[in-house]
Amino acid sequence: MAIQFENTDTFGGEANYCWVNRQVIPTAEAQGLTDKQLIRRAKAWAGYTGIRCDKENYGDTIALRPRGLCQILFISYCEDSQQ
């Protein structure tokens, strides 16, 4: 399965979707990546490298909340055709 990164703003601590940025990593590229590798890649894509984030793991989705920013970054599985 492919991996989707989704970065959006928050309001009251919840995802707001006033704006959203998405990127899909194809199955061939995502195959074999660990959660830690996915988190590093997602943080680099969103520009959060070096920023501490609180992590919530829901099994099929990982949510990263960067400290000091009203934003959230979701890492989730998706079909290759979704974009």
C-alpha positions in Angstrom: 0.0 0.0 0.0 1.1 3.6 -0.6 1.7 6.1 2.2 0.0 9.5 2.3 1.3 12.6 4.2 -1.3 15.2 5.0 -0.4 18.5 6.6 -3.1 20.9 7.8 -3.9 23.6 10.4 -5.6 23.0 13.7 -8.3 24.9 15.5 -9.0 24.1 19.1 -6.6 21.2 18.9 -8.5 19.4 16.1 -7.6 19.3 12.4 -9.3 22.3 10.7 -8.5 21.8 6.9 -8.6 25.5 6.2 -5.6 24.6 4.1 -4.1 21.2 3.4 -1.0 19.8 1.7 -0.8 16.2 0.6 1.8 13.9 -0.8 1.6 10.2 -1.8 4.6 7.9 -1.7 4.0 5.0 -4.1 4.0 1.4 -2.8 7.3 0.6 -4.5 9.0 3.4 -2.6 7.2 2.9 0.7 7.7 -0.8 0.9 9.9 -1.8 3.9 10.0 1.6 5.6 9.8 1.5 9.4 7.6 4.0 11.3 10.7 5.9 12.3 11.8 6.3 8.7 8.3 7.4 7.7 8.2 10.0 10.5 11.6 11.4 9.5 10.6 11.5 5.8 7.2 13.2 6.6 8.8 15.8 8.9 11.4 16.7 6.3 8.6 17.0 3.7 6.6 19.3 6.0 9.6 21.4 7.1 9.5 20.1 10.7 13.0 18.8 10.8 14.5 19.8 14.2 11.1 20.6 15.7 9.9 18.3 18.5 6.5 16.7 17.8 4.0 14.8 19.9 3.2 11.5 18.3 -0.1 9.6 18.4 -0.2 6.2 16.8 -3.6 4.8 15.8 -2.4 1.7 14.1 -3.1 2.6 10.5 -2.5 6.4 11.0 0.3 8.3 12.8 -0.5 11.9 13.8 2.4 14.3 14.6 1.7 17.6 16.4 4.6 19.9 16.2 5.1 21.8 19.5 4.5 25.6 19.2 2.6 25.3 15.9 -1.1 25.1 15.3 -0.7 22.3 12.7 -0.9 18.6 12.5 0.7 16.0 10.2 -1.0 12.7 9.4 0.9 9.7 8.0 -1.6 7.0 6.7 -1.9 4.1 4.3 -3.8 4.6 1.0 -4.3 3.1 -2.4 -1.8 3.9 -5.1 -4.5 5.6 -7.2 -5.4 8.2 -4.5 -3.8 11.6 -4.8 
